[in-house]
Amino acid sequence: MPYHHLTPQERYCIAHMHSANFSVRLIARRVNRAPSTISRELARNTGKYSPYWYDWAQQYAEQRKKIARNQKRKNIQGNFNLLAHVLIGI
């Protein structure tokens, strides 16, 4: 199953339905997404004392997209002690 990012329109719907106290499963049915997707989106972009804001969630998602996972893995090359430990087992 291919992975598709949430669109700004979907985040808008999630925000308004969440603020109206709709259940995660009902929001998922209305947006045509998996309940786990909605749950993760709300958990990832809701602060401890702040509600879910769709425009902030979109900005945070765009920032996370810029940091590719392969870039994180390439940073190990700069840490020679860690690289030696992994390769040689020191």
N, C-alpha and C positions, 0 to 999 in steps of 0.2 A: 504494500500500500504506500503510495507516494506521500511525502510530507508536504503540507502546504501551510504557510504562515497565516496567521490571522490578519484579516484586512482591517483598515481603520473603521469601516462600517460595522464589522462584526464586533470590534472592541467597543464601539459606541452603543450597540445593542446590549452587550454584556454589562456595560456600566449602568445603563438605565434599568435593566431588569434586575440587576443585583441591588441597586438602591431601592427598588420596589419590593425587595425581599422575596424574589422568585427563587425557587430551589435551583441547585446546580444542574440537576437532571432536566428540569423544565427549560432552563436557559439553553442547554445543549440541544434539546429537541428543536427549539425555535430557531437556533442559529445553524442547525444541521452539522453539529460537531460532536465529538465524543465527550462524555461528562468529565473524563480525566483531563482533557484539554482545557476545559473551562476551569476546572479546579486548580490546575497548575497555573493558568493565567492569573487567576485571582490571588493565589498564594504568592506568585512571583512579583506582582505589581501592586499589592496592597500592603501598606505600612502598618505598624503596630497601632498607631493612633491616627492614621489617615485612611480615608476611603479609597476605592479604586477609581482612578481618573483615567479615562480612555486616551486623552491626548498625551499624558505623561507616559502611559504604558506604551504607546506607539513610539515615542522618542527613545525610551529605554530599550525597546526591541530593536530599533535601528542601530543603537549604540552597540548592543550585543552582537549584531550581525557583522559589524566591522572587525571584531576580534575573532578571527578564524581559529579553529582548534589546531590546525597545523602550525600556526604561528606560536601557539603556546608550547607545542612540542619542540619547536626549533630552539627555544630558549634554553633547553638543556645543554646545547652545545657550548654555551657561554660559561657554564658551571663545570669546570674540568674535574673537580673533586667528585661531584655526583656522577659524572660520566664515567670516571675511572671505577667508581664503586659499582656501578651497574654492569659495566663491561668486564671488569677483571674480578670483581667480588672482593675488593679490599676491605 
